Amino acid sequence: MSHFIVIFDRSRRADAEVLPIDDAREAVSRLFEVESTLRGDETRGVVMLVADSEDTIRATHSHYFNSFDELVELAEA
């Protein structure tokens, strides 16, 4: 399993930046660094997800990667 730090735009929920990190301790450390950098930035957020691949997190957590309109289309499909 890999760790993925996802930095996303809170309003658009699109164009998220994904940082894959294999080592759990390194991933947690990096998460804290990014959180510190983004503190006070109300437009962006960060999460850490654990999965077998980036494709998996893009499928299971699509709200970080798709625009609102794309999410509506997915829900209607």
Secondary structure as UniProt FT lines:
FT   STRAND          2..9
FT   TURN            10..12
FT   STRAND          17..21
FT   HELIX           24..38
FT   TURN            39..40
FT   TURN            42..43
FT   STRAND          44..51
FT   HELIX           54..60
FT   HELIX           62..64
FT   HELIX           68..76
//
